[in-house]
Amino acid sequence: MKSKIASRIMLTLLLIGMLTFAFNILTQAVDATISTWITKASMPTKRGQAVVITGDDGLIYVMGGFDSAEAFNTVEAYDPLTDTWVTKASMPYATRGAAGAKGLNGKIYVIAGTLNYTHVYNPPTDTWTVKASIPLRVWEAGAATGDDGKIYVIGGEWEYGDNPTNRVQVYDPSTDSWTAKTSMSTAREELCVVKGGDGLIYAIGGWNGSAAISTVEAYDPATDTWTAKASLPTPLCQFGATLGPDGKIYVIGGGTSYLNNDPPFYNSVYSYDVYTDTWTTEPSMPTARRELGATTWHGSIYAIGGGNTYHGGPYLDTNEEAVVTPTKPISIYTDRYSYSAGDTMHLGLDIYNPLDRPITVCIAIWLERPVGPIKLILHAHAVTLPASFTYSNPDFETFVLPAIPPGTYTWHAAFLKPTNHQILVEDTAEWEFS
């Protein structure tokens, strides 16, 4: 009798240990990678050297650019939910090779290029304004918005002809003014600039006046200092780059020639982990090209436009999506960040089991409101997720919003322990109602 009881106790302890181990793994970060590339609806206007940015409204904007003959002021927006394009209000002035960044205010800044203007686009009103001109006009510079809300324009070609600069020019949207900060070590153009999840701004690759380079430097806006980082796996210029949904910086395509639309053309993809200072080779995109733009929308990366014919040849309307393996077991997100009465909200949900065996969890979704109690939307008991299970639906629920109290709302999605409903892992998505 004692041996049977002891065996049951041992079996129970073993099961508890296995479940605890599994839950511990669920709460840890998962190494992410590109799982697949998908060809999406082509852009209406073929072009390269355009600004490509995801707006707070969930649309991907392509602004300005070049087709070997002329610069554009054309603006087109892509909706990843419907795989369709729409035309938006044109920029006041045509430009190409401009630096672009989205401000903390949700406005999109298209700076310099072949002009010294600072174009500002307001997505909710589909309108443009022109603000204070950049002190030194730069073509093929990079830009990123710091945690301080200022826009850092880094490097670029400062005269027509091969004249790269190492300058850092900073625009403050709150005062409509420019200041200069500490220059980076390496003068370059045709680089990419991305703000990492660590708050640092990374200047990657580019052309130094005689060759493509692999140099990576990180700028800290808080201390106005630069630090050398691990170099790119190979020298590159005129590529696309974006901060991926997994917190890694993705570098896509590019080439090694200074000239527009000039071979070689690469389809290589590299990811950079800002916390380990390491690069990883990712699955290549289908279409080799340079002078493309890249941006992130929820769990995917989009590579848009560019060129892959000899200098003077036509540019591309190519739009390709890279699906990134989820980094956490549950993610919740909205298609936009601000709504009003009558707007339709698309609520997205991703679920992922990173284990090589099934796991049983409870799944809960609830809404935290600025006033009143939380609102429980879903509480699924004891759901068994198969090994390596993946579910991704950007249209999990659709709501037409009525008139509700203004303020900040927060969606919550979580895995809970079936035994005591303790939260194992949780994700949130904030949105504003006005």
N, C-alpha and C positions, 0 to 999 in steps of 0.2 A: 504493500500500500504506500509506504514512504517513498519507494523508488518511483511509483507512478506520479505522486504529487511533485516530487523533485523534478521529474522529467517535464511535467507541465509548466512548472515554474521556470525551468531553464528555457523551454520553448517560448514562453511568454516574454522572458527577458531578451531572448534572441530577436523576436519579432519587434519588440520595442526598440532595440538597438538598430535594427535594419531601417525602421521607419524614421528614427531620429537622424540616422546617417543620410537617408534620402531627403528629408526636410532640410537638413543643413546644406546639402548640395543645391536644393532649389533656391535657397536664399543667397547663394553666391553668384557673382557675375559669371557670365558665359562668354567664352571667346567667340567673337563674331567674325563672319566672313561673308563675302558675296556668294549667295547660293545659286543664282541664275541671272541671266540677262534676257530682257524681253523687248522686242521692237514695238514701239507705240506709234500713235498717230503722228504723221509728219508735220512739221512746222509749216505754216502757209508760205513764209518768206525764207528762201535760202540765204544763209548768211553765216559769217564768223565774226569774231571780235565783238560780240554782243555781251551786254550785261545780262546774266541769268540769275534770278533771285526768287525764292519762295516768299510770297506775301503772307501777312497775318490772316488773310481771307482764304488761305489754302490754295490759291492759284499760283502757278509758276510763271513769272513775267520774263519776257525776252525783249530787251530794249536796245535800240540802235543797232550798230553792226556795219557789215561791209560785204560786198559781193564781187570784189575785184574791180568794179567800175566806179562805185560811189559809196559814200557813207549814208546811213539810214537814220531817220527819226521815227521809224516804224516801231510800234509796241504791240506785241501779241501775248496773250495769256493762255496758258494750258491748264485744264482742269483734270487732275489725275483720276478723280472719281468717275468722270464720264468719258475720259480719253478724247476730249474735244478741245478745239482752239477757238478763241474769240479775239477780235481786234479791239484795242483800247485806244484812248486818246494819244495822238502822236506827241513826241517830245517837241518843245519849241524850236530846237536846233538839231540838225543831224550831227552825229558823232560816231566814231568807232574806236575800239581800243580803250574805252573809258573804264575807270575804276568804279565799282558798284558796291553798295552796302545798304542793309536795312537798319534804320535807326531804332532805338528803343521805343520811339513814338509810333512805330509801325509804318512810317514813311520810307520810301526807297530813294536813295541818293545815287545819281549817275554823275560822275565827276570827271571833268577834263576829257582826255582822249585827243581828238584833233582840234578841240576848242578848250578854252580855260573856264567854261561855265560850270556852275554847280546846279544841275537840274534836280528838282525835288518832286516826287510823284506821291500823291495821296490816293491810295486804292479805293477807299469808300466813296470818294467823290469823282474819281477818274479825272483828276485835274493835275496840272503841272504848274510849278512856280520856278523862277530862276533866282538863286541866292548869290551871296558874295562869291566872286570868282576866286579860284585857287591862285595863290601867289606865283607859283611856277607851274606852267602848263606841262603836264606829263601824259605821254601816250603809253599804253600797256603797263601801267602801274597796277598795284594791288591795293585793296582797301578792306578794312574790317572795323566793326563797331566795338569799342571797348566797353567794359563793365561800367565805365563812367559816363556812357552815352555819347562820347565823342567819336568821330570817325577818323581813323588813321589811314592816310594815303601814303603808300610806301613805294619808293623806287620809281621806275619808269624812264622813258626817253624824254629828255627835257628840251631838245631841239629836233627839228626834222633832220633825219640822218641818225647815224648810230652813236648816240650820246647818252649812255645810261647814267643815272644819278643814284645816290644812296640816301637822299633826303627823306625825312619823315614830316609830312605836312598834316596838321590836325585841324579838323573842322568841328566847331561847337555849334550844334543846331540851336541851342538855347540863346546864344548871342549873335548868331550869324557872322562868326568871325573865325579867322585862321591864325594858328600859331605854329612855330617850328619846334621840333623835339630832336633828341639826340639821333644822329644819323646811324644807319646800320653800317656794319663793317665793309660790306661788299656792294659796290654800285652795280645795279642791274635793272633791266627792263624785261618785259615778257615773262614775268614771274607770277606767282599766285600768293595771295595773302589770306590767311584763315585764322580766326580766333579759336583756340582750343578750349576744351572743357575746363582747363586749369586757369583760364582767364588770360593766358599769355597770347600774344599775336605772333603767328609764325609766317616768316617770309621764306618762300620755298623756290629753289631753282631759279631759272631765268637765263638771260643773255647778258654777258658782262662787257660786251663791246667787241669781243673777238671769238667767243665760243659759248655754247650752252654750258651751264654749270649745275652741280648737284648740291650746292651750298644751302644749308638751312640755318636760319637764325631766329631766335625767339625774343620778342620785345615785351617788357613788363611796363605797362602804362603807370603803375603805381610808383615805380622807382626810376622810370625813364632810362632804363638800361637794356642792353642787348646781351644775349648768351648764345654761343655756338651750340648747335645740336647735331645729331647724327645726320650725315649726308644722305641724300636720295640714293637709291641703288644704282642709278645711272643719270648722267647729265640730261636735263630737259628744259625746254622753253615752250611757251605758247600752249600750255596744257590747261585742263580744267581741274579745279580742286574744291572740296567742300568738307564740312564737318559732318560725318555720317551719323546715322541714328544710334550707333553704338559708341559714340564719343571719340572715334578715331578719325583722323584726317585722311581723306581719299584723294589721290593724285591720279588723273585719268588722261590717257592719250598724250598728245604733244609731239615734239620733234626736236631737232638740234640745229635748225637753220634760222637765221635772223629774218630772211625774206618771207613775205606773206605767201601762204599756201604753197610752200616749197618743200620737197621731200628732204628727209624721210618722214613718214607718217606712222605713228605708233598707236597700237590698241592696248598697250600695257596699262595695268592698274596696280597701284601700290597703296597700302594703308600704313599710317603712322600712329603709333601709340604714344601719346604725349607723356604718359606716366612712366613708361619704361624706356623711352627714347629709342625705339626700335621700329624698323620697317619690315613689312611682310608683302610678298607678292600675291596678288589676288587674281581670280579668273579674268581673262582679258575681255574687253567689250567687243561686240561683233564687228563694228566698223572702225578701222584705223583712221585717225584724223588729228588735226591740230587746230588751234584757234577756236576751240569749242568752249562752252560754258557748262558748269556742273552745279547742281543744287540738291538739297535733301528735302524730301517730303515724307514725314512719318517714317515708315520702315524701309524706304527705298531711296536710291540715288538716281538722278536723271542727268544724262549727258546729252546736250542739245547743240545742234549746229556744228560749225567748223568747216574745214576743207581738207581734201586729200587728192587734189590734182595739181599739176605743175603751176608755178607762178603765173597768175593771170587767168587761170581756169575757173570754172564755176564752183561755188561753195555748196554746202549741203543743207538739207532740211531735216536731217536725221534726228530722231528722238528715241533714245534707248534707256530703258529702266533696269537698274541693278537692284535685285531684291537682297537685302542684307539679313542674314540669320539673326533672329531675335537675341537680345542680350539679357533679357530677363523673362521669367515664366509668364508674366501677365502685364499687358500694356493697355492703357485706355487713352483715347485722344479724340478731339473734335476736329472738324474740317476747317474751323476758323477760331479766332480768339476773341471776337466781339460780335454781339448779336443785338437785334432790336425786335420788337413785337412784330409777328408775321414772318420772321425769318425761319428758314428750315435748317435745323441742326442735324448733321450726320455724325453719329457717335460711332467711333471705331473701337474694335477690341481685337487684340492679338493674344493668343495663348500658346505656350510652348513648354513641352516637357523635355528638359535637357538630359534626362536619365536614359539609360539603355534598358529600362524595365518600366512596367506600368506603375503609376502612383495614383493614390486616391486622395482627393482634396474636396473641400467645400469651396464654392466660388461665390463671391458676393460683390455686388455693384450698388453703390449708393451715391446720393447727391447731397453735398453739403451746401446749405443756402446761407445768404448773408443774414437772413432773419428766419426764425422758426426752426423746428427740428429737422434732422436729416431725413431724406426720403429714400427708402430702400426700393431699389428697382429690381434686383435679382438676388435670390439666395438659393443656390443649387446645392443640395446635400449630397455628399459622398459621390462625387463624380470621378470615375476612373479614367485617367488619361493614358493611352497606350504609350509604349516606349517611343521616344523621339517624336511624339505627336506635335503637329504644328497646325494652328488655326489662325487665319488672318482675314479680317473682314472690316474694311473702312466704313461700311454701311450696316453695322451691327443693329443699330436702331436709328430711326428717323423721326424727328419731332418738329412740328410747326409750333413755334414758341408763342404763347399768349402774352398779354401784358402782365409782367411779374415785377416784383420790387427790383429796382436797379442795384447794381453792386457786383461783387466778385462771387462766382459760383465755382465749386470744385467737384468734379467727378472723382470717385474712388473705385478702384477695382482691386480685389485681393484674393489670394488663396488662404484658406483657413484650415487649421487642423480639424479633422472630423471629430476627434474626441472631445475637445474643449473649446473649439472655435477661436483659438489663438491665431492671430494674424501671422502668417509665414512670410509672405512677400506682398507688397502693395505698390500700386502706381496711382498717380493723380494727374488730372488735367484741369487747369484753371481756365475760366472764360468770363468775359464781362458782359453784363446786360445793361443797356442804357435806353 
